Amino acid sequence: MKPFIEASSNSDFMPFQQSIVVYIDRESLISAWDLPGSVNNLQVIQNNIGNKINSALGFQVNVQNNLLSSVQSLQITASVMILGFIVISLPVFFMAWYTGTTVSDVSFNSRRREIGLLATKGFSTGQISRIFLFETILTGVVGSLLGVLLGFFLTPSSRLPPMESNLTRTQ
């Protein structure tokens, strides 16, 4: 296990080198959902330990944090993944928007006669718009539900049995 912090009095004027290894509770300081806060927590702990050692020993020490660089690289990796997701999802969103507007326009043009009949029967423009809006929302909800269900059942990992860990297996 690699220590969190190694403090050493590593000076050219000191004839000796002393190391103090400090272990911390990672679960209380690091959260995968709050990486900037985790980095801040680690830096605060590093500064507190450095100040306490400096005041106790009376000379300047070098505090080496072995965990901070790992959390910072994880933060960079998460940011790159989010950016990649945005770059991939934006064209898909605009293609879906374009397809939706095109289908709505074609539907409107093919139902022009029906719209005219509804208008001659006394339907207001708002009522006709609400009919089209309701049909659009209903189609979107049904399509979304079907897409989620098909995606769930067609994904191979959704059919696999849950894996047992060595700790929970009964013999």
PyRosetta script that sets phi, psi and omega in degrees:
from pyrosetta import init, pose_from_sequence

init()
pose = pose_from_sequence("MKPFIEASSNSDFMPFQQSIVVYIDRESLISAWDLPGSVNNLQVIQNNIGNKINSALGFQVNVQNNLLSSVQSLQITASVMILGFIVISLPVFFMAWYTGTTVSDVSFNSRRREIGLLATKGFSTGQISRIFLFETILTGVVGSLLGVLLGFFLTPSSRLPPMESNLTRTQ")
pose.set_psi(1, 131.6)
pose.set_omega(1, -178.7)
pose.set_phi(2, -85.9)
pose.set_psi(2, 132.1)
pose.set_omega(2, -178.5)
pose.set_phi(3, -69.4)
pose.set_psi(3, 154.8)
pose.set_omega(3, 179.8)
pose.set_phi(4, -69.2)
pose.set_psi(4, -48.9)
pose.set_omega(4, -175.8)
pose.set_phi(5, -135.4)
pose.set_psi(5, 136.1)
pose.set_omega(5, 170.2)
pose.set_phi(6, -119.1)
pose.set_psi(6, 124.8)
pose.set_omega(6, 178.4)
pose.set_phi(7, -109.3)
pose.set_psi(7, 130.9)
pose.set_omega(7, 179.4)
pose.set_phi(8, -140.3)
pose.set_psi(8, 144.0)
pose.set_omega(8, 176.0)
pose.set_phi(9, -92.7)
pose.set_psi(9, 86.8)
pose.set_omega(9, -169.1)
pose.set_phi(10, -105.6)
pose.set_psi(10, 72.3)
pose.set_omega(10, -176.7)
pose.set_phi(11, -115.3)
pose.set_psi(11, 153.5)
pose.set_omega(11, 178.1)
pose.set_phi(12, -68.9)
pose.set_psi(12, -23.4)
pose.set_omega(12, -177.4)
pose.set_phi(13, -88.4)
pose.set_psi(13, -12.2)
pose.set_omega(13, -179.3)
pose.set_phi(14, -94.9)
pose.set_psi(14, 129.7)
pose.set_omega(14, -179.6)
pose.set_phi(15, -81.5)
pose.set_psi(15, -1.4)
pose.set_omega(15, -178.1)
pose.set_phi(16, -133.2)
pose.set_psi(16, 164.5)
pose.set_omega(16, 176.5)
pose.set_phi(17, -127.2)
pose.set_psi(17, 129.4)
pose.set_omega(17, -179.5)
pose.set_phi(18, -121.0)
pose.set_psi(18, 132.6)
pose.set_omega(18, 178.3)
pose.set_phi(19, -116.6)
pose.set_psi(19, 137.5)
pose.set_omega(19, 174.4)
pose.set_phi(20, -122.4)
pose.set_psi(20, 120.7)
pose.set_omega(20, -178.5)
pose.set_phi(21, -102.6)
pose.set_psi(21, 128.6)
pose.set_omega(21, -178.2)
pose.set_phi(22, -120.2)
pose.set_psi(22, 128.6)
pose.set_omega(22, 175.7)
pose.set_phi(23, -107.7)
pose.set_psi(23, 142.9)
pose.set_omega(23, -178.7)
pose.set_phi(24, -125.4)
pose.set_psi(24, 168.0)
pose.set_omega(24, 175.8)
pose.set_phi(25, -85.7)
pose.set_psi(25, 104.0)
pose.set_omega(25, -175.6)
pose.set_phi(26, -67.3)
pose.set_psi(26, -35.8)
pose.set_omega(26, -176.3)
pose.set_phi(27, -61.9)
pose.set_psi(27, -32.2)
pose.set_omega(27, -178.6)
pose.set_phi(28, -81.9)
pose.set_psi(28, -18.0)
pose.set_omega(28, -175.7)
pose.set_phi(29, -106.7)
pose.set_psi(29, -25.2)
pose.set_omega(29, -172.6)
pose.set_phi(30, -116.6)
pose.set_psi(30, 130.7)
pose.set_omega(30, 176.0)
pose.set_phi(31, -131.1)
pose.set_psi(31, 130.5)
pose.set_omega(31, 178.9)
pose.set_phi(32, -68.1)
pose.set_psi(32, -19.3)
pose.set_omega(32, -178.6)
pose.set_phi(33, -90.1)
pose.set_psi(33, -11.6)
pose.set_omega(33, 179.6)
pose.set_phi(34, -137.7)
pose.set_psi(34, 72.3)
pose.set_omega(34, -177.1)
pose.set_phi(35, -67.9)
pose.set_psi(35, -40.9)
pose.set_omega(35, 176.4)
pose.set_phi(36, -61.5)
pose.set_psi(36, -39.3)
pose.set_omega(36, 176.8)
pose.set_phi(37, -65.5)
pose.set_psi(37, -36.9)
pose.set_omega(37, 177.8)
pose.set_phi(38, -65.1)
pose.set_psi(38, -42.5)
pose.set_omega(38, 177.5)
pose.set_phi(39, -61.6)
pose.set_psi(39, -43.3)
pose.set_omega(39, 179.0)
pose.set_phi(40, -62.6)
pose.set_psi(40, -44.0)
pose.set_omega(40, 178.5)
pose.set_phi(41, -59.1)
pose.set_psi(41, -43.6)
pose.set_omega(41, -179.3)
pose.set_phi(42, -66.1)
pose.set_psi(42, -38.3)
pose.set_omega(42, 178.9)
pose.set_phi(43, -68.3)
pose.set_psi(43, -37.8)
pose.set_omega(43, 177.9)
pose.set_phi(44, -64.7)
pose.set_psi(44, -45.3)
pose.set_omega(44, 178.6)
pose.set_phi(45, -62.0)
pose.set_psi(45, -41.8)
pose.set_omega(45, 179.4)
pose.set_phi(46, -61.5)
pose.set_psi(46, -45.3)
pose.set_omega(46, 179.8)
pose.set_phi(47, -65.5)
pose.set_psi(47, -41.9)
pose.set_omega(47, 179.0)
pose.set_phi(48, -62.2)
pose.set_psi(48, -44.8)
pose.set_omega(48, 179.6)
pose.set_phi(49, -64.8)
pose.set_psi(49, -42.8)
pose.set_omega(49, 178.3)
pose.set_phi(50, -61.5)
pose.set_psi(50, -43.0)
pose.set_omega(50, 179.5)
pose.set_phi(51, -66.3)
pose.set_psi(51, -41.2)
pose.set_omega(51, -180.0)
pose.set_phi(52, -65.7)
pose.set_psi(52, -41.6)
pose.set_omega(52, 179.4)
pose.set_phi(53, -68.2)
pose.set_psi(53, -40.7)
pose.set_omega(53, 178.3)
pose.set_phi(54, -61.1)
pose.set_psi(54, -43.8)
pose.set_omega(54, -179.0)
pose.set_phi(55, -72.4)
pose.set_psi(55, -32.5)
pose.set_omega(55, -179.8)
pose.set_phi(56, -74.1)
pose.set_psi(56, -39.5)
pose.set_omega(56, -176.6)
pose.set_phi(57, -90.5)
pose.set_psi(57, -24.9)
pose.set_omega(57, 177.7)
pose.set_phi(58, 86.7)
pose.set_psi(58, 4.7)
pose.set_omega(58, 175.8)
pose.set_phi(59, -141.5)
pose.set_psi(59, 164.7)
pose.set_omega(59, -175.5)
pose.set_phi(60, -71.5)
pose.set_psi(60, 134.6)
pose.set_omega(60, 177.0)
pose.set_phi(61, -123.2)
pose.set_psi(61, 157.6)
pose.set_omega(61, 177.3)
pose.set_phi(62, -100.4)
pose.set_psi(62, 120.3)
pose.set_omega(62, -179.9)
pose.set_phi(63, -101.6)
pose.set_psi(63, 119.7)
pose.set_omega(63, -179.1)
pose.set_phi(64, -105.1)
pose.set_psi(64, 120.1)
pose.set_omega(64, -178.2)
pose.set_phi(65, -101.0)
pose.set_psi(65, 111.2)
pose.set_omega(65, -177.0)
pose.set_phi(66, -87.2)
pose.set_psi(66, -10.2)
pose.set_omega(66, -176.5)
pose.set_phi(67, -98.9)
pose.set_psi(67, -28.8)
pose.set_omega(67, -174.7)
pose.set_phi(68, -62.1)
pose.set_psi(68, -41.8)
pose.set_omega(68, -178.3)
pose.set_phi(69, -65.4)
pose.set_psi(69, -35.3)
pose.set_omega(69, 177.9)
pose.set_phi(70, -65.9)
pose.set_psi(70, -43.1)
pose.set_omega(70, -180.0)
pose.set_phi(71, -68.2)
pose.set_psi(71, -38.2)
pose.set_omega(71, 177.8)
pose.set_phi(72, -66.2)
pose.set_psi(72, -39.1)
pose.set_omega(72, 177.7)
pose.set_phi(73, -68.2)
pose.set_psi(73, -34.4)
pose.set_omega(73, 174.4)
pose.set_phi(74, -64.5)
pose.set_psi(74, -38.8)
pose.set_omega(74, 178.2)
pose.set_phi(75, -63.9)
pose.set_psi(75, -42.1)
pose.set_omega(75, 178.3)
pose.set_phi(76, -65.2)
pose.set_psi(76, -43.2)
pose.set_omega(76, 178.7)
pose.set_phi(77, -61.4)
pose.set_psi(77, -42.5)
pose.set_omega(77, 178.4)
pose.set_phi(78, -63.9)
pose.set_psi(78, -40.3)
pose.set_omega(78, 178.3)
pose.set_phi(79, -64.9)
pose.set_psi(79, -40.8)
pose.set_omega(79, 178.2)
pose.set_phi(80, -65.3)
pose.set_psi(80, -38.7)
pose.set_omega(80, 178.4)
pose.set_phi(81, -65.6)
pose.set_psi(81, -40.5)
pose.set_omega(81, 178.1)
pose.set_phi(82, -64.1)
pose.set_psi(82, -44.1)
pose.set_omega(82, 178.4)
pose.set_phi(83, -62.0)
pose.set_psi(83, -42.2)
pose.set_omega(83, 177.8)
pose.set_phi(84, -62.7)
pose.set_psi(84, -40.4)
pose.set_omega(84, 177.2)
pose.set_phi(85, -62.1)
pose.set_psi(85, -41.9)
pose.set_omega(85, 179.7)
pose.set_phi(86, -65.8)
pose.set_psi(86, -43.1)
pose.set_omega(86, -179.1)
pose.set_phi(87, -63.0)
pose.set_psi(87, -37.6)
pose.set_omega(87, 180.0)
pose.set_phi(88, -77.0)
pose.set_psi(88, -37.5)
pose.set_omega(88, -173.3)
pose.set_phi(89, -79.9)
pose.set_psi(89, -26.3)
pose.set_omega(89, -179.1)
pose.set_phi(90, -62.4)
pose.set_psi(90, -48.0)
pose.set_omega(90, 177.0)
pose.set_phi(91, -62.3)
pose.set_psi(91, -36.5)
pose.set_omega(91, 178.0)
pose.set_phi(92, -63.9)
pose.set_psi(92, -42.7)
pose.set_omega(92, 178.1)
pose.set_phi(93, -61.2)
pose.set_psi(93, -45.9)
pose.set_omega(93, -178.3)
pose.set_phi(94, -68.3)
pose.set_psi(94, -33.2)
pose.set_omega(94, 175.3)
pose.set_phi(95, -66.3)
pose.set_psi(95, -40.4)
pose.set_omega(95, 177.7)
pose.set_phi(96, -65.2)
pose.set_psi(96, -41.2)
pose.set_omega(96, 178.5)
pose.set_phi(97, -63.0)
pose.set_psi(97, -45.6)
pose.set_omega(97, -179.5)
pose.set_phi(98, -63.5)
pose.set_psi(98, -43.3)
pose.set_omega(98, 179.0)
pose.set_phi(99, -63.0)
pose.set_psi(99, -42.1)
pose.set_omega(99, 178.9)
pose.set_phi(100, -63.2)
pose.set_psi(100, -44.2)
pose.set_omega(100, 179.3)
pose.set_phi(101, -67.4)
pose.set_psi(101, -37.0)
pose.set_omega(101, 178.5)
pose.set_phi(102, -65.5)
pose.set_psi(102, -44.9)
pose.set_omega(102, 179.3)
pose.set_phi(103, -64.0)
pose.set_psi(103, -40.5)
pose.set_omega(103, 178.3)
pose.set_phi(104, -63.4)
pose.set_psi(104, -40.6)
pose.set_omega(104, 179.6)
pose.set_phi(105, -65.4)
pose.set_psi(105, -42.9)
pose.set_omega(105, 178.4)
pose.set_phi(106, -64.7)
pose.set_psi(106, -41.9)
pose.set_omega(106, 178.9)
pose.set_phi(107, -62.8)
pose.set_psi(107, -42.1)
pose.set_omega(107, 179.1)
pose.set_phi(108, -63.6)
pose.set_psi(108, -44.7)
pose.set_omega(108, -178.8)
pose.set_phi(109, -67.7)
pose.set_psi(109, -35.0)
pose.set_omega(109, -179.8)
pose.set_phi(110, -76.2)
pose.set_psi(110, -19.5)
pose.set_omega(110, -179.6)
pose.set_phi(111, -106.5)
pose.set_psi(111, 21.3)
pose.set_omega(111, -179.3)
pose.set_phi(112, -58.7)
pose.set_psi(112, -39.7)
pose.set_omega(112, -179.1)
pose.set_phi(113, -65.9)
pose.set_psi(113, -43.5)
pose.set_omega(113, 178.7)
pose.set_phi(114, -62.4)
pose.set_psi(114, -39.4)
pose.set_omega(114, 179.0)
pose.set_phi(115, -64.3)
pose.set_psi(115, -40.7)
pose.set_omega(115, 178.0)
pose.set_phi(116, -63.8)
pose.set_psi(116, -40.5)
pose.set_omega(116, 178.4)
pose.set_phi(117, -65.0)
pose.set_psi(117, -41.3)
pose.set_omega(117, 178.1)
pose.set_phi(118, -63.4)
pose.set_psi(118, -38.2)
pose.set_omega(118, 179.5)
pose.set_phi(119, -67.7)
pose.set_psi(119, -37.8)
pose.set_omega(119, 179.4)
pose.set_phi(120, -72.2)
pose.set_psi(120, -23.7)
pose.set_omega(120, 177.3)
pose.set_phi(121, -81.5)
pose.set_psi(121, -2.7)
pose.set_omega(121, 175.0)
pose.set_phi(122, 107.8)
pose.set_psi(122, 3.7)
pose.set_omega(122, 176.8)
pose.set_phi(123, -70.5)
pose.set_psi(123, 137.4)
pose.set_omega(123, 177.5)
pose.set_phi(124, -80.6)
pose.set_psi(124, 168.2)
pose.set_omega(124, 179.2)
pose.set_phi(125, -63.9)
pose.set_psi(125, -36.8)
pose.set_omega(125, 178.2)
pose.set_phi(126, -64.6)
pose.set_psi(126, -40.4)
pose.set_omega(126, 179.5)
pose.set_phi(127, -65.3)
pose.set_psi(127, -42.6)
pose.set_omega(127, 178.4)
pose.set_phi(128, -64.8)
pose.set_psi(128, -39.9)
pose.set_omega(128, 177.9)
pose.set_phi(129, -64.0)
pose.set_psi(129, -40.1)
pose.set_omega(129, 178.8)
pose.set_phi(130, -65.7)
pose.set_psi(130, -35.6)
pose.set_omega(130, 176.6)
pose.set_phi(131, -61.0)
pose.set_psi(131, -47.4)
pose.set_omega(131, 179.3)
pose.set_phi(132, -65.4)
pose.set_psi(132, -39.3)
pose.set_omega(132, 179.3)
pose.set_phi(133, -64.7)
pose.set_psi(133, -43.5)
pose.set_omega(133, 178.6)
pose.set_phi(134, -62.1)
pose.set_psi(134, -43.7)
pose.set_omega(134, 178.0)
pose.set_phi(135, -62.2)
pose.set_psi(135, -39.9)
pose.set_omega(135, -179.6)
pose.set_phi(136, -66.4)
pose.set_psi(136, -45.0)
pose.set_omega(136, 179.8)
pose.set_phi(137, -65.0)
pose.set_psi(137, -43.5)
pose.set_omega(137, -180.0)
pose.set_phi(138, -62.2)
pose.set_psi(138, -42.8)
pose.set_omega(138, 178.0)
pose.set_phi(139, -63.5)
pose.set_psi(139, -41.3)
pose.set_omega(139, 179.3)
pose.set_phi(140, -64.8)
pose.set_psi(140, -42.5)
pose.set_omega(140, -179.6)
pose.set_phi(141, -66.5)
pose.set_psi(141, -46.4)
pose.set_omega(141, 179.8)
pose.set_phi(142, -63.0)
pose.set_psi(142, -42.8)
pose.set_omega(142, 178.6)
pose.set_phi(143, -64.6)
pose.set_psi(143, -39.6)
pose.set_omega(143, 178.2)
pose.set_phi(144, -64.7)
pose.set_psi(144, -45.8)
pose.set_omega(144, 179.3)
pose.set_phi(145, -62.2)
pose.set_psi(145, -44.2)
pose.set_omega(145, 177.7)
pose.set_phi(146, -63.0)
pose.set_psi(146, -39.6)
pose.set_omega(146, 179.0)
pose.set_phi(147, -64.5)
pose.set_psi(147, -42.1)
pose.set_omega(147, 178.8)
pose.set_phi(148, -66.4)
pose.set_psi(148, -45.2)
pose.set_omega(148, 179.9)
pose.set_phi(149, -63.5)
pose.set_psi(149, -45.4)
pose.set_omega(149, 177.9)
pose.set_phi(150, -63.3)
pose.set_psi(150, -41.7)
pose.set_omega(150, 178.0)
pose.set_phi(151, -62.4)
pose.set_psi(151, -39.7)
pose.set_omega(151, 179.8)
pose.set_phi(152, -66.5)
pose.set_psi(152, -45.8)
pose.set_omega(152, -176.1)
pose.set_phi(153, -78.9)
pose.set_psi(153, -21.3)
pose.set_omega(153, 179.2)
pose.set_phi(154, -91.0)
pose.set_psi(154, -9.2)
pose.set_omega(154, 177.8)
pose.set_phi(155, -80.1)
pose.set_psi(155, 125.6)
pose.set_omega(155, -177.0)
pose.set_phi(156, -61.3)
pose.set_psi(156, -34.0)
pose.set_omega(156, -175.8)
pose.set_phi(157, -69.8)
pose.set_psi(157, -19.0)
pose.set_omega(157, -179.9)
pose.set_phi(158, -76.5)
pose.set_psi(158, -14.2)
pose.set_omega(158, -179.2)
pose.set_phi(159, -100.6)
pose.set_psi(159, -6.5)
pose.set_omega(159, -178.8)
pose.set_phi(160, -77.7)
pose.set_psi(160, 143.9)
pose.set_omega(160, 175.2)
pose.set_phi(161, -70.6)
pose.set_psi(161, 152.1)
pose.set_omega(161, 179.8)
pose.set_phi(162, -64.7)
pose.set_psi(162, 144.0)
pose.set_omega(162, -178.4)
pose.set_phi(163, -78.8)
pose.set_psi(163, 141.3)
pose.set_omega(163, 176.9)
pose.set_phi(164, -92.6)
pose.set_psi(164, 140.1)
pose.set_omega(164, 174.3)
pose.set_phi(165, -90.5)
pose.set_psi(165, 162.6)
pose.set_omega(165, 180.0)
pose.set_phi(166, -65.1)
pose.set_psi(166, -24.7)
pose.set_omega(166, -177.2)
pose.set_phi(167, -78.5)
pose.set_psi(167, -31.2)
pose.set_omega(167, -175.4)
pose.set_phi(168, -96.9)
pose.set_psi(168, -6.6)
pose.set_omega(168, -178.1)
pose.set_phi(169, -72.8)
pose.set_psi(169, 129.5)
pose.set_omega(169, 177.0)
pose.set_phi(170, -96.7)
pose.set_psi(170, 144.1)
pose.set_omega(170, -176.7)
pose.set_phi(171, -118.0)
pose.dump_pdb("model.pdb")
